[in-house]
Each structure stands twice: as C-alpha cells, then as structure tokens.
Amino acid sequence: MTEPEKAVWVEIKNVVGALKDIASTIASHDGNIVHIEQLGSGETVHLYLEIAGACDLYKLVEEIENLDVTVETSTVPTFYQVYGKRVIVVGGGAQVSEVAKGAISEADRHNIRGEKISVDTIPLIGEAEIAEAVRAVSRLQRAKVLILAGSLMGGEIKKAAQEIQEHGIKVVSLKMAGSVPQVADLVVSDPIQAGVMAVMSIADTASFSIDKQKGKIY
C-alpha cells in the first residue's frame, strides 16, 4: 500500500460515538484508515488520521467538517513525510549516546540529499525492561531498524529481537556478551559505526544492504 499523500487533523467533541461518525464518513468514501492517533482528554480531542483509498480526500474532509461532532478539520503532511523512516536505539549507558551520535550524523548526511530518517533513543537497564521495549518496536509506526546497545544482552531480549524480526524489523547489535549477537542481522564492534551502518541499511540514497551482511561481525 502506498503512503497517503496527506493526513487529516480533526478536532472533535469528546463524546460517545464521535469516532464512529468519523469512521463511517471515511468508509462512505471508500477510505481506509491506515494509521490513527488520538491526543488530548478534555471536552475536545484531536485525531490524526492517515487515510488511503479515498477518491477525493478534500471532499471527504469537507464532509467530516460538517459532522455535528467536528469542531475543526484540516489536512497536514503525514508523519512519514515529516519524520520518515525511524531508527530505534535501545540499551544503556554510554553505548546509547555513541550509537545515537553515529546514527544522527549519518541520517543528517542522507537527509541533506532528500531522505527523511529520524532517530529515537531510550537508555534502559534490566532484561525485562529492555525486552519490553524491543517488543514494542514492532508497534511503532515507520520503525525500520533497531540497534541494541549494551555490554550484555540475552534471554528475553534475544526472544524479543527474534519476534520483531518476524515483523520485518532489522536488528543491529553491538558486539557484546550474551546471545543477542547470535540472532542480530548485523553485529558491529564500534558503537558510532553501528549507528552509521544502521542508517545506511534503510537509506534509499545508500547502496548498503544489511541482508548481505548477515552473520558478519564488524
């Protein structure tokens, strides 16, 4: 499915049935909601909607605008257009900051050439906490690659890494103790280089293929 060209930003009354009215209107235009987020919790809330398939998005927006539950409606760029593909860095200590440094500098190089790649990081400690964060990556919109930055990772973290690989997320690991490097798509010794190579693996303006590096350690 192609990325929607525009997203719809709607302020609606926070009442029972409001979301149903919005969804029914979208369905009447043969639109399919491919991503939705709700923000706020007061008398009104905002909906961010990425819609595919609608024949006339602007006519659809006009109809949403005329609903009783609607306060205000507009079209906005999609998150993919603004933030692009996402690199997620999970781990602890200095390794996370060094990996992020490499990823951000490489993303900047590609974004100057027209790419859109963003980098998200979270320093964590504890096997359970890291495993939970790893599993959540498969639920993050636009996430393409995860970098695991630490000195010892295995057990539940390894299982979590394998689970998100089944969802098409590539896993880059630092060279570390534990079983995570055994299942990673790419193992890199230097944290800055790990960030660089992870970004290269998802950049359209790079010729680096992570699939060809499977089993190699850098």
C-alpha beads as a LAMMPS data file, in Angstrom:
LAMMPS data file: protein, C-alpha beads

218 atoms
217 bonds

1 atom types
1 bond types

-500.0 500.0 xlo xhi
-500.0 500.0 ylo yhi
-500.0 500.0 zlo zhi

Masses

1 110.0

Atoms # bond

1 1 1 0.000 0.000 0.000
2 1 1 1.366 3.427 -0.969
3 1 1 1.839 6.104 1.657
4 1 1 -1.088 8.562 1.901
5 1 1 -0.233 11.945 0.406
6 1 1 -1.931 13.829 3.235
7 1 1 -3.149 13.189 6.758
8 1 1 -6.315 14.598 8.302
9 1 1 -6.128 16.522 11.579
10 1 1 -9.532 16.727 13.258
11 1 1 -10.657 18.354 16.481
12 1 1 -13.802 16.583 17.680
13 1 1 -16.093 16.695 20.674
14 1 1 -15.085 14.120 23.261
15 1 1 -18.425 12.293 23.268
16 1 1 -19.544 8.689 22.813
17 1 1 -19.938 7.812 19.131
18 1 1 -17.735 10.588 17.761
19 1 1 -15.103 8.203 16.423
20 1 1 -17.834 6.041 14.879
21 1 1 -19.197 9.059 12.989
22 1 1 -15.745 9.904 11.666
23 1 1 -15.003 6.299 10.653
24 1 1 -18.385 5.869 8.951
25 1 1 -17.827 9.004 6.899
26 1 1 -14.404 7.782 5.807
27 1 1 -15.833 4.378 4.868
28 1 1 -18.559 6.032 2.781
29 1 1 -15.775 7.479 0.621
30 1 1 -14.066 4.066 0.282
31 1 1 -11.311 5.341 2.541
32 1 1 -9.245 3.056 4.731
33 1 1 -7.707 4.345 7.964
34 1 1 -4.107 3.119 7.844
35 1 1 -2.984 4.980 10.962
36 1 1 -4.810 6.801 13.733
37 1 1 -3.734 8.615 16.888
38 1 1 -5.771 10.480 19.494
39 1 1 -4.392 13.362 21.516
40 1 1 -5.990 15.126 24.444
41 1 1 -8.571 14.238 27.078
42 1 1 -10.698 17.348 27.651
43 1 1 -14.030 18.385 26.200
44 1 1 -12.489 18.112 22.754
45 1 1 -9.717 15.838 21.456
46 1 1 -7.649 15.732 18.289
47 1 1 -7.480 12.841 15.842
48 1 1 -4.581 12.328 13.467
49 1 1 -5.753 10.128 10.579
50 1 1 -3.812 8.731 7.658
51 1 1 -6.336 7.621 5.052
52 1 1 -5.743 5.573 1.911
53 1 1 -8.117 4.803 -0.943
54 1 1 -10.443 7.812 -0.721
55 1 1 -11.273 9.040 -4.229
56 1 1 -11.495 12.696 -3.199
57 1 1 -9.750 13.437 0.085
58 1 1 -10.765 17.086 0.121
59 1 1 -14.452 16.270 -0.354
60 1 1 -14.113 13.750 2.462
61 1 1 -12.553 16.394 4.703
62 1 1 -15.444 18.724 3.877
63 1 1 -17.972 16.092 4.952
64 1 1 -16.067 15.415 8.187
65 1 1 -16.055 19.179 8.802
66 1 1 -19.862 19.220 8.584
67 1 1 -20.411 16.482 11.181
68 1 1 -22.045 17.538 14.437
69 1 1 -19.139 16.087 16.419
70 1 1 -16.498 18.016 14.492
71 1 1 -15.021 21.268 15.764
72 1 1 -12.322 21.865 13.144
73 1 1 -10.644 19.898 10.349
74 1 1 -7.551 20.379 8.220
75 1 1 -5.094 18.391 6.108
76 1 1 -1.468 18.088 7.199
77 1 1 1.669 16.291 5.966
78 1 1 1.914 12.662 7.098
79 1 1 4.412 11.620 9.757
80 1 1 6.285 9.702 7.068
81 1 1 6.658 12.883 5.021
82 1 1 7.870 14.867 8.040
83 1 1 9.910 12.323 10.014
84 1 1 10.413 9.487 7.504
85 1 1 11.789 6.096 8.475
86 1 1 12.702 5.548 12.098
87 1 1 15.852 4.149 13.668
88 1 1 15.303 2.997 17.262
89 1 1 18.220 2.744 19.691
90 1 1 17.685 0.775 22.923
91 1 1 20.279 -0.015 25.572
92 1 1 22.144 1.566 28.414
93 1 1 24.984 3.832 29.389
94 1 1 27.461 5.485 27.098
95 1 1 26.797 2.973 24.320
96 1 1 23.382 4.503 23.579
97 1 1 24.754 8.026 23.217
98 1 1 27.597 6.878 20.973
99 1 1 25.286 4.819 18.747
100 1 1 22.860 7.749 18.545
101 1 1 25.748 10.057 17.601
102 1 1 26.631 7.832 14.653
103 1 1 23.019 7.372 13.580
104 1 1 22.160 11.076 13.776
105 1 1 25.250 12.183 11.860
106 1 1 24.598 9.618 9.124
107 1 1 20.882 10.458 8.975
108 1 1 21.835 14.110 8.555
109 1 1 24.049 13.212 5.605
110 1 1 21.219 11.373 3.855
111 1 1 18.503 13.863 4.799
112 1 1 20.500 16.634 3.148
113 1 1 20.214 14.554 -0.027
114 1 1 16.434 14.325 0.237
115 1 1 15.893 11.422 2.654
116 1 1 13.742 11.585 5.755
117 1 1 15.209 9.437 8.554
118 1 1 14.667 10.101 12.263
119 1 1 16.396 8.597 15.294
120 1 1 14.708 7.684 18.613
121 1 1 16.667 6.573 21.669
122 1 1 15.912 5.325 25.166
123 1 1 18.538 4.307 27.739
124 1 1 17.258 1.379 29.827
125 1 1 18.590 -1.156 32.299
126 1 1 17.227 -4.579 33.183
127 1 1 16.438 -7.561 30.982
128 1 1 12.660 -7.316 31.369
129 1 1 12.562 -3.570 30.669
130 1 1 14.742 -3.846 27.568
131 1 1 12.827 -6.868 26.242
132 1 1 9.545 -4.989 26.636
133 1 1 10.972 -2.002 24.771
134 1 1 12.262 -4.255 21.991
135 1 1 8.868 -5.922 21.513
136 1 1 7.213 -2.503 21.351
137 1 1 9.327 -1.549 18.323
138 1 1 7.102 -3.688 16.085
139 1 1 4.173 -1.485 17.167
140 1 1 5.932 1.777 16.321
141 1 1 4.846 3.316 13.056
142 1 1 7.654 3.727 10.485
143 1 1 10.249 1.830 12.590
144 1 1 12.630 0.040 10.223
145 1 1 15.701 -0.902 12.259
146 1 1 16.540 -1.423 15.940
147 1 1 20.015 -1.006 17.376
148 1 1 20.716 -2.811 20.661
149 1 1 23.475 -1.001 22.520
150 1 1 24.863 -2.595 25.672
151 1 1 27.559 -4.826 27.118
152 1 1 25.405 -7.865 27.970
153 1 1 22.071 -8.849 26.413
154 1 1 20.375 -12.216 26.079
155 1 1 17.485 -14.285 27.378
156 1 1 14.168 -12.465 26.910
157 1 1 15.883 -9.723 24.915
158 1 1 17.039 -12.304 22.380
159 1 1 13.489 -13.700 22.125
160 1 1 12.086 -10.202 21.702
161 1 1 14.612 -9.428 18.951
162 1 1 13.611 -12.568 17.062
163 1 1 9.938 -11.643 17.386
164 1 1 10.340 -8.207 15.823
165 1 1 12.476 -9.645 13.025
166 1 1 9.392 -11.644 12.048
167 1 1 7.647 -8.296 11.586
168 1 1 10.337 -7.086 9.185
169 1 1 12.362 -5.021 11.663
170 1 1 16.115 -5.344 11.181
171 1 1 18.215 -5.762 14.343
172 1 1 21.725 -4.358 14.675
173 1 1 23.678 -5.314 17.787
174 1 1 26.898 -4.118 19.300
175 1 1 29.486 -6.825 19.791
176 1 1 28.688 -7.806 23.380
177 1 1 28.363 -10.709 25.795
178 1 1 25.108 -12.674 25.708
179 1 1 23.042 -14.308 22.986
180 1 1 21.643 -11.233 21.214
181 1 1 24.567 -11.002 18.721
182 1 1 23.787 -14.580 17.651
183 1 1 20.409 -13.552 16.216
184 1 1 21.159 -9.978 15.097
185 1 1 21.126 -9.156 11.396
186 1 1 24.368 -7.258 11.863
187 1 1 26.944 -7.115 14.681
188 1 1 29.230 -4.081 14.919
189 1 1 32.022 -3.539 17.455
190 1 1 32.193 0.255 17.297
191 1 1 29.028 2.000 18.566
192 1 1 29.337 5.021 16.288
193 1 1 29.813 2.762 13.283
194 1 1 26.794 0.705 14.377
195 1 1 24.645 3.829 14.181
196 1 1 26.083 4.756 10.796
197 1 1 25.546 1.303 9.286
198 1 1 22.001 1.005 10.635
199 1 1 21.020 4.254 8.905
200 1 1 22.771 3.215 5.703
201 1 1 20.771 -0.025 5.709
202 1 1 17.434 1.820 5.386
203 1 1 18.510 4.835 3.321
204 1 1 17.345 4.925 -0.294
205 1 1 20.387 7.065 -1.095
206 1 1 22.822 4.351 0.087
207 1 1 23.807 1.082 -1.571
208 1 1 24.437 -0.798 1.690
209 1 1 22.344 -3.973 2.128
210 1 1 22.052 -5.392 5.635
211 1 1 20.811 -8.726 4.244
212 1 1 24.185 -9.296 2.604
213 1 1 25.946 -8.777 5.958
214 1 1 24.046 -11.495 7.873
215 1 1 26.412 -13.372 10.159
216 1 1 29.281 -10.926 9.713
217 1 1 30.880 -9.026 12.599
218 1 1 32.405 -5.597 12.049

Bonds

1 1 1 2
2 1 2 3
3 1 3 4
4 1 4 5
5 1 5 6
6 1 6 7
7 1 7 8
8 1 8 9
9 1 9 10
10 1 10 11
11 1 11 12
12 1 12 13
13 1 13 14
14 1 14 15
15 1 15 16
16 1 16 17
17 1 17 18
18 1 18 19
19 1 19 20
20 1 20 21
21 1 21 22
22 1 22 23
23 1 23 24
24 1 24 25
25 1 25 26
26 1 26 27
27 1 27 28
28 1 28 29
29 1 29 30
30 1 30 31
31 1 31 32
32 1 32 33
33 1 33 34
34 1 34 35
35 1 35 36
36 1 36 37
37 1 37 38
38 1 38 39
39 1 39 40
40 1 40 41
41 1 41 42
42 1 42 43
43 1 43 44
44 1 44 45
45 1 45 46
46 1 46 47
47 1 47 48
48 1 48 49
49 1 49 50
50 1 50 51
51 1 51 52
52 1 52 53
53 1 53 54
54 1 54 55
55 1 55 56
56 1 56 57
57 1 57 58
58 1 58 59
59 1 59 60
60 1 60 61
61 1 61 62
62 1 62 63
63 1 63 64
64 1 64 65
65 1 65 66
66 1 66 67
67 1 67 68
68 1 68 69
69 1 69 70
70 1 70 71
71 1 71 72
72 1 72 73
73 1 73 74
74 1 74 75
75 1 75 76
76 1 76 77
77 1 77 78
78 1 78 79
79 1 79 80
80 1 80 81
81 1 81 82
82 1 82 83
83 1 83 84
84 1 84 85
85 1 85 86
86 1 86 87
87 1 87 88
88 1 88 89
89 1 89 90
90 1 90 91
91 1 91 92
92 1 92 93
93 1 93 94
94 1 94 95
95 1 95 96
96 1 96 97
97 1 97 98
98 1 98 99
99 1 99 100
100 1 100 101
101 1 101 102
102 1 102 103
103 1 103 104
104 1 104 105
105 1 105 106
106 1 106 107
107 1 107 108
108 1 108 109
109 1 109 110
110 1 110 111
111 1 111 112
112 1 112 113
113 1 113 114
114 1 114 115
115 1 115 116
116 1 116 117
117 1 117 118
118 1 118 119
119 1 119 120
120 1 120 121
121 1 121 122
122 1 122 123
123 1 123 124
124 1 124 125
125 1 125 126
126 1 126 127
127 1 127 128
128 1 128 129
129 1 129 130
130 1 130 131
131 1 131 132
132 1 132 133
133 1 133 134
134 1 134 135
135 1 135 136
136 1 136 137
137 1 137 138
138 1 138 139
139 1 139 140
140 1 140 141
141 1 141 142
142 1 142 143
143 1 143 144
144 1 144 145
145 1 145 146
146 1 146 147
147 1 147 148
148 1 148 149
149 1 149 150
150 1 150 151
151 1 151 152
152 1 152 153
153 1 153 154
154 1 154 155
155 1 155 156
156 1 156 157
157 1 157 158
158 1 158 159
159 1 159 160
160 1 160 161
161 1 161 162
162 1 162 163
163 1 163 164
164 1 164 165
165 1 165 166
166 1 166 167
167 1 167 168
168 1 168 169
169 1 169 170
170 1 170 171
171 1 171 172
172 1 172 173
173 1 173 174
174 1 174 175
175 1 175 176
176 1 176 177
177 1 177 178
178 1 178 179
179 1 179 180
180 1 180 181
181 1 181 182
182 1 182 183
183 1 183 184
184 1 184 185
185 1 185 186
186 1 186 187
187 1 187 188
188 1 188 189
189 1 189 190
190 1 190 191
191 1 191 192
192 1 192 193
193 1 193 194
194 1 194 195
195 1 195 196
196 1 196 197
197 1 197 198
198 1 198 199
199 1 199 200
200 1 200 201
201 1 201 202
202 1 202 203
203 1 203 204
204 1 204 205
205 1 205 206
206 1 206 207
207 1 207 208
208 1 208 209
209 1 209 210
210 1 210 211
211 1 211 212
212 1 212 213
213 1 213 214
214 1 214 215
215 1 215 216
216 1 216 217
217 1 217 218
